[in-house]
Amino acid sequence: MATLGNITFYADDPRALAHFWSGVFGYPALEWEEPMKSELLAAGLTEADLATRALAEDPEGIGPRLFFHHADGPKRGRNRLHLDVSVARDGDGDHRSRLETEKDRLVALGATVVRLVDQQWGPWPDLYYQLRDPEGNEFCLQ
């Protein structure tokens, strides 16, 4: 049986994008720290090599691990896969007010709003924001 390892993003600035997504999920903003940094450098990597990769990781090991690798060119077109980020169920207010508050928080981190979807899908309400991260990767906040 397989398990999810990383969700990997190609990025123009892996470190900045890792820090954005760390902020989305409330993870600490990670850097290449000791002793791992010294081990990587001793294995022949350079500081420039380290700048081509970054990571966002839940310190409790519960949430997804996101890995960022330097892209070989600019993003073109729409993502073939995107993340759906859910608003926390706890907290004050109804779902719509929690959604608005979280959307505002993500915009302050660097996300941009594409559109608000507020419709019915069969018998179910369908309410979410389509957003883009700082490098244009689409994701939804539901």
MARRO-493210 format. One record per residue (C-alpha): residue in three letters; x negated, y negated, z negated; residue number from 1. Coordinates in Angstrom, 3 decimals, always signed. Layout:
REM MARRO-493210
<residuo = ala | x = X | y = Y | z = Z | num = NUM>
...
***
This chain:
REM MARRO-493210
<residuo = met | x = +0.000 | y = +0.000 | z = +0.000 | num = 1>
<residuo = ala | x = -1.323 | y = -3.451 | z = +0.912 | num = 2>
<residuo = thr | x = -1.319 | y = -6.581 | z = -1.241 | num = 3>
<residuo = leu | x = -1.675 | y = -10.219 | z = -0.231 | num = 4>
<residuo = gly | x = -5.263 | y = -11.430 | z = -0.442 | num = 5>
<residuo = asn | x = -5.439 | y = -15.008 | z = +0.815 | num = 6>
<residuo = ile | x = -3.262 | y = -17.327 | z = +2.783 | num = 7>
<residuo = thr | x = -5.829 | y = -18.943 | z = +5.079 | num = 8>
<residuo = phe | x = -5.679 | y = -22.393 | z = +6.648 | num = 9>
<residuo = tyr | x = -7.975 | y = -23.747 | z = +9.338 | num = 10>
<residuo = ala | x = -8.768 | y = -27.334 | z = +8.411 | num = 11>
<residuo = asp | x = -10.678 | y = -30.377 | z = +9.606 | num = 12>
<residuo = asp | x = -11.605 | y = -31.129 | z = +5.977 | num = 13>
<residuo = pro | x = -11.319 | y = -27.872 | z = +3.993 | num = 14>
<residuo = arg | x = -12.139 | y = -29.468 | z = +0.626 | num = 15>
<residuo = ala | x = -9.556 | y = -32.267 | z = +0.942 | num = 16>
<residuo = leu | x = -6.858 | y = -29.872 | z = +2.143 | num = 17>
<residuo = ala | x = -7.653 | y = -27.415 | z = -0.676 | num = 18>
<residuo = his | x = -7.290 | y = -30.250 | z = -3.182 | num = 19>
<residuo = phe | x = -3.926 | y = -31.267 | z = -1.657 | num = 20>
<residuo = trp | x = -2.544 | y = -27.722 | z = -1.957 | num = 21>
<residuo = ser | x = -4.021 | y = -27.364 | z = -5.454 | num = 22>
<residuo = gly | x = -1.983 | y = -30.428 | z = -6.373 | num = 23>
<residuo = val | x = +1.159 | y = -28.957 | z = -4.795 | num = 24>
<residuo = phe | x = +0.938 | y = -25.829 | z = -6.947 | num = 25>
<residuo = gly | x = -0.563 | y = -27.452 | z = -10.041 | num = 26>
<residuo = tyr | x = -3.891 | y = -25.630 | z = -9.673 | num = 27>
<residuo = pro | x = -7.168 | y = -27.261 | z = -10.688 | num = 28>
<residuo = ala | x = -9.098 | y = -28.861 | z = -7.814 | num = 29>
<residuo = leu | x = -11.995 | y = -26.435 | z = -7.356 | num = 30>
<residuo = glu | x = -15.546 | y = -27.063 | z = -6.198 | num = 31>
<residuo = trp | x = -18.307 | y = -24.541 | z = -5.560 | num = 32>
<residuo = glu | x = -19.501 | y = -24.191 | z = -9.147 | num = 33>
<residuo = glu | x = -22.337 | y = -22.349 | z = -10.794 | num = 34>
<residuo = pro | x = -23.326 | y = -19.588 | z = -10.723 | num = 35>
<residuo = met | x = -21.491 | y = -18.950 | z = -7.441 | num = 36>
<residuo = lys | x = -22.937 | y = -22.038 | z = -5.730 | num = 37>
<residuo = ser | x = -26.520 | y = -20.973 | z = -6.496 | num = 38>
<residuo = glu | x = -25.781 | y = -17.421 | z = -5.351 | num = 39>
<residuo = leu | x = -24.399 | y = -18.679 | z = -2.047 | num = 40>
<residuo = leu | x = -27.346 | y = -21.007 | z = -1.495 | num = 41>
<residuo = ala | x = -29.809 | y = -18.237 | z = -2.433 | num = 42>
<residuo = ala | x = -28.125 | y = -15.991 | z = +0.152 | num = 43>
<residuo = gly | x = -29.103 | y = -18.467 | z = +2.853 | num = 44>
<residuo = leu | x = -26.109 | y = -20.769 | z = +3.050 | num = 45>
<residuo = thr | x = -26.625 | y = -24.523 | z = +3.089 | num = 46>
<residuo = glu | x = -24.670 | y = -27.367 | z = +1.525 | num = 47>
<residuo = ala | x = -23.241 | y = -27.973 | z = +5.011 | num = 48>
<residuo = asp | x = -22.064 | y = -24.337 | z = +5.114 | num = 49>
<residuo = leu | x = -20.342 | y = -24.748 | z = +1.746 | num = 50>
<residuo = ala | x = -18.527 | y = -27.810 | z = +3.098 | num = 51>
<residuo = thr | x = -16.872 | y = -25.619 | z = +5.754 | num = 52>
<residuo = arg | x = -14.876 | y = -23.611 | z = +3.225 | num = 53>
<residuo = ala | x = -12.776 | y = -24.274 | z = +0.146 | num = 54>
<residuo = leu | x = -10.198 | y = -22.603 | z = -2.011 | num = 55>
<residuo = ala | x = -7.117 | y = -23.270 | z = -4.115 | num = 56>
<residuo = glu | x = -6.556 | y = -20.614 | z = -6.739 | num = 57>
<residuo = asp | x = -4.157 | y = -20.128 | z = -9.639 | num = 58>
<residuo = pro | x = -6.340 | y = -19.852 | z = -12.756 | num = 59>
<residuo = glu | x = -3.802 | y = -17.395 | z = -14.201 | num = 60>
<residuo = gly | x = -3.897 | y = -15.223 | z = -11.083 | num = 61>
<residuo = ile | x = -0.115 | y = -15.362 | z = -10.639 | num = 62>
<residuo = gly | x = +0.398 | y = -17.760 | z = -7.729 | num = 63>
<residuo = pro | x = -0.918 | y = -17.427 | z = -4.179 | num = 64>
<residuo = arg | x = -4.622 | y = -17.840 | z = -3.420 | num = 65>
<residuo = leu | x = -5.213 | y = -20.257 | z = -0.548 | num = 66>
<residuo = phe | x = -8.440 | y = -20.233 | z = +1.456 | num = 67>
<residuo = phe | x = -9.546 | y = -23.057 | z = +3.761 | num = 68>
<residuo = his | x = -11.942 | y = -22.586 | z = +6.657 | num = 69>
<residuo = his | x = -13.269 | y = -25.313 | z = +8.935 | num = 70>
<residuo = ala | x = -11.378 | y = -25.417 | z = +12.235 | num = 71>
<residuo = asp | x = -13.217 | y = -25.317 | z = +15.531 | num = 72>
<residuo = gly | x = -10.875 | y = -27.916 | z = +17.009 | num = 73>
<residuo = pro | x = -7.846 | y = -30.076 | z = +16.242 | num = 74>
<residuo = lys | x = -4.469 | y = -28.558 | z = +15.452 | num = 75>
<residuo = arg | x = -2.293 | y = -28.249 | z = +18.531 | num = 76>
<residuo = gly | x = +1.425 | y = -27.642 | z = +18.464 | num = 77>
<residuo = arg | x = +3.676 | y = -26.220 | z = +15.839 | num = 78>
<residuo = asn | x = +2.618 | y = -23.681 | z = +13.213 | num = 79>
<residuo = arg | x = +3.555 | y = -20.093 | z = +13.981 | num = 80>
<residuo = leu | x = +3.851 | y = -19.501 | z = +10.237 | num = 81>
<residuo = his | x = +4.635 | y = -21.900 | z = +7.415 | num = 82>
<residuo = leu | x = +5.006 | y = -21.864 | z = +3.655 | num = 83>
<residuo = asp | x = +8.302 | y = -22.388 | z = +1.868 | num = 84>
<residuo = val | x = +7.648 | y = -24.137 | z = -1.435 | num = 85>
<residuo = ser | x = +10.421 | y = -23.827 | z = -4.014 | num = 86>
<residuo = val | x = +11.350 | y = -26.517 | z = -6.506 | num = 87>
<residuo = ala | x = +11.095 | y = -25.313 | z = -10.095 | num = 88>
<residuo = arg | x = +14.425 | y = -24.064 | z = -11.416 | num = 89>
<residuo = asp | x = +13.841 | y = -25.564 | z = -14.848 | num = 90>
<residuo = gly | x = +13.947 | y = -29.273 | z = -15.488 | num = 91>
<residuo = asp | x = +16.499 | y = -32.009 | z = -15.583 | num = 92>
<residuo = gly | x = +19.194 | y = -32.631 | z = -13.023 | num = 93>
<residuo = asp | x = +20.777 | y = -30.642 | z = -10.260 | num = 94>
<residuo = his | x = +18.908 | y = -29.039 | z = -7.383 | num = 95>
<residuo = arg | x = +19.227 | y = -32.090 | z = -5.134 | num = 96>
<residuo = ser | x = +17.722 | y = -34.458 | z = -7.720 | num = 97>
<residuo = arg | x = +14.881 | y = -32.002 | z = -8.500 | num = 98>
<residuo = leu | x = +14.275 | y = -31.652 | z = -4.741 | num = 99>
<residuo = glu | x = +14.040 | y = -35.448 | z = -4.343 | num = 100>
<residuo = thr | x = +11.676 | y = -35.772 | z = -7.311 | num = 101>
<residuo = glu | x = +9.394 | y = -33.017 | z = -6.013 | num = 102>
<residuo = lys | x = +9.459 | y = -34.449 | z = -2.466 | num = 103>
<residuo = asp | x = +8.331 | y = -37.803 | z = -3.867 | num = 104>
<residuo = arg | x = +5.513 | y = -36.097 | z = -5.808 | num = 105>
<residuo = leu | x = +4.272 | y = -34.254 | z = -2.703 | num = 106>
<residuo = val | x = +4.409 | y = -37.437 | z = -0.614 | num = 107>
<residuo = ala | x = +2.278 | y = -39.151 | z = -3.276 | num = 108>
<residuo = leu | x = -0.244 | y = -36.292 | z = -2.869 | num = 109>
<residuo = gly | x = -0.413 | y = -36.920 | z = +0.897 | num = 110>
<residuo = ala | x = +2.475 | y = -35.010 | z = +2.485 | num = 111>
<residuo = thr | x = +4.682 | y = -36.655 | z = +5.089 | num = 112>
<residuo = val | x = +8.396 | y = -36.088 | z = +5.517 | num = 113>
<residuo = val | x = +9.540 | y = -34.741 | z = +8.880 | num = 114>
<residuo = arg | x = +13.231 | y = -34.434 | z = +8.079 | num = 115>
<residuo = leu | x = +15.843 | y = -33.492 | z = +5.517 | num = 116>
<residuo = val | x = +17.989 | y = -30.493 | z = +6.427 | num = 117>
<residuo = asp | x = +21.368 | y = -30.508 | z = +4.683 | num = 118>
<residuo = gln | x = +23.770 | y = -28.049 | z = +6.285 | num = 119>
<residuo = gln | x = +25.665 | y = -24.810 | z = +5.786 | num = 120>
<residuo = trp | x = +24.250 | y = -21.501 | z = +6.973 | num = 121>
<residuo = gly | x = +27.296 | y = -19.282 | z = +6.976 | num = 122>
<residuo = pro | x = +28.652 | y = -19.331 | z = +3.433 | num = 123>
<residuo = trp | x = +25.417 | y = -20.720 | z = +1.920 | num = 124>
<residuo = pro | x = +24.239 | y = -24.291 | z = +1.546 | num = 125>
<residuo = asp | x = +20.941 | y = -24.941 | z = +3.323 | num = 126>
<residuo = leu | x = +19.156 | y = -27.910 | z = +1.724 | num = 127>
<residuo = tyr | x = +15.426 | y = -28.495 | z = +2.190 | num = 128>
<residuo = tyr | x = +12.798 | y = -30.938 | z = +3.367 | num = 129>
<residuo = gln | x = +10.523 | y = -30.150 | z = +6.263 | num = 130>
<residuo = leu | x = +7.154 | y = -31.720 | z = +5.436 | num = 131>
<residuo = arg | x = +3.602 | y = -31.823 | z = +6.792 | num = 132>
<residuo = asp | x = +0.433 | y = -31.564 | z = +4.744 | num = 133>
<residuo = pro | x = -2.331 | y = -34.160 | z = +5.309 | num = 134>
<residuo = glu | x = -3.616 | y = -32.240 | z = +8.366 | num = 135>
<residuo = gly | x = -0.190 | y = -31.792 | z = +9.960 | num = 136>
<residuo = asn | x = +0.608 | y = -28.216 | z = +8.881 | num = 137>
<residuo = glu | x = +4.355 | y = -27.855 | z = +8.486 | num = 138>
<residuo = phe | x = +5.906 | y = -26.516 | z = +5.304 | num = 139>
<residuo = cys | x = +9.328 | y = -26.620 | z = +3.723 | num = 140>
<residuo = leu | x = +10.331 | y = -27.756 | z = +0.258 | num = 141>
<residuo = gln | x = +13.483 | y = -25.976 | z = -0.825 | num = 142>
***
